[in-house]
Amino acid sequence: FEQGTSRAFYDHFFREVKKCVVPLLKEISQRPQLSRRVVEGRFEAERQWALARDLMDLEGLDPDVMVLTKTEHPYSDGITTNYAMIAAHVYEDDVLSNLYTMLHEGGHALYETGVDPALNYTSLKGGTSMGMHEGQSRFFENYVGRSEAFATPLLEILKRHFPGQLGRMTPFQLYMAENCAEPCL
């Protein structure tokens, strides 16, 4: 959806990415693997929804202008700069899925609610571009959310909601578990 791009542009781009990523993944897979064992288990859905609200707060989303709801495939939308929604899905056997979905969709919501209110109800309300929109959401999900420095506040929130399951986990263990590299869609 970016102006000035085409299928040929992206075919070339992804061929170049593939040249780097495929050998890198092969090299990583030949090394000892990190373990997600510290975050395995059953994590009750209702407690995960409470966790989601705390993650919205941690990310700086104003609860007075946010709606959190359930859906099969996560998304977010901003009707105006003073009203946004996050729709998410929790998996009771994968608490990290919820955690990173919320940080990702929260990045989108921050983008939507951060646009100048004077642009509400105009074609400019949605921000600069889909690429910038996705860039901000991926920034919060991956660069902030998977950083070693951010593991401490994330773990504090996780322990508050799942003290019996995660009470002995360290921030470094969370950091290692959330940064496993493995093939997936």
N, C-alpha and C positions, 0 to 999 in steps of 0.2 A: 504493500500500500504506500510505499514511499515514492514521492515524486522523482522522476528521472531514472527509476530502476525498471528492469524488465526481467522476464524469465531467463534470458541469456545472461544478464548480469548476475543473477543469483545462481544459475548453474555453474558459472565460472567461479563465483565466490565459494560455493560449497565444495567444488572440486579442490580448491586450494585448502580449505579447512580440513577436508578429508585427508589430504596428504600429511597433515600434521597430527590429526587426532587419532587416526587408525594405528599408526606406529606407536604413538604415545600410550594408547590403551593396551596394546600388545605388551609393551615394556612394563607397564604397571601391573598387568595380570601375571607376569612372571616373577613378581616380588611378593614377599609376605604381605597378606591382605589385612587391612584394618578390620575390626570387628564391630558390628552393630549390637552385639549381645547385650550391652548395658542398657539399651533402649527397647529390648524385646519384651513382649508381654501383652496383656490385655489392659487397655486403658479405656475406662468407662466413657461412653459418648457424652453424657451430660457434663461430666467434669472437663472433657475436652472443649465443650462449648464455653464453659466458664474460662478455661485457659485462653480460648480465642479472644474473649473480651479483654482479658489482661494484656494480650499481645497487641491488640488495637491501642490500648492505653500506652503501652511501652513505645509504640511506634509514633505516638503523638497525635493519634486520630481523636477528634472531638466527639465524645459519645452523644452529644446533643444533635449532631448532624449526620450520624451514622445509623444504618440499619444492618444488622447481621441476620442472615437467614440461611436456610438449608437448600441444597440442590445436589444433583448428581455430579455435574461438572462445575468446578469453581469459576466464578467470574466476579467482576466488580463493575459498577457503573456510577456515574455522577450525573444526576438530573440537573442540578445547578451546583454552584460552588458551595452552597450551604445545605446540600442534601446528597449523600452518597450511600451506596449499599455494597456490602460484600456478601456474596452467596458462596457457601463452602460445603464441603462434605468431609465427615470424619470417618476414619477407619479405626475400629477398636484395637486392631492388631498393629497399628503403625502411627504412633503419636507424632513422629517427625513429619509425616505427610501433612497433618493439620498445621503444625507449627510453621512449616515453610509455605504452605498455601496461604496462611494468614499474613505472613510477612510480604509475600508476593502481591496478593490482592490489596493489602494495606498500602503498598507502594503506589498502586494504581489509584486508590482512594485519596492518598495524599496529593497526588498529581491533580486529580479532579478538583479537590477542595482548595488547592493552592493557586488556581487560576484567578486572575483579577475578576472580582464580582461584577465589574462593569461589562464584562463579556457574556454574562448570563443571557440566555435566550437568543444568542447569536450563533452563527456557524463557527465562530472562533472559540467558543466555550471549552471545547474538548482538548485544547492544548495545541502544541506545535505540530506533532505528527504521531502516528502509531509507533514509529521507531523510538521516539523520545519517551513515549508512554511506557512501552515495554522495557526500555532501558532503565527507567526509574524503578519499576517493579522488580526487575532482576537485580538491580543494585541493592535494594533492601533484602531480597531473598538470599542472594549469594555473597556479595561482598561484605555486607554488614552481618547478615544472619548466620553465615557460616564462618565468620572470623573468630579467632581465638579470643580476642578481647570481648566479644559479644556473648561468648559462651557463659560467662558468669551471670549476667542479668537473665539470660534465658533459663539457665538452670535454677535460679532462685524462683522463677515463676513456675517451672515444671515441678519443683519440689513442693511448692505450696499446694499444687493440685494433686500430686501423686507422691506424698511423702513416704508411704510404705514401699513403693516400688523404686523410687529414684533417690531416696534419702542418703544413700552412701556414694552416689555418683559424684565424681569431681568435674569441674569445668573442662579440664583437659580430656577426660574420657568422653564427654559430650562432644567436644570439638572434633575428636578423632572419629567418633561414630557418625557424625553428620557430614563428614568429608570423605566417605568411602567413594572410590571411583570404580564403577562397574558398568558394563554395557546395559542399556535400557532404551526404551523409546524416547 
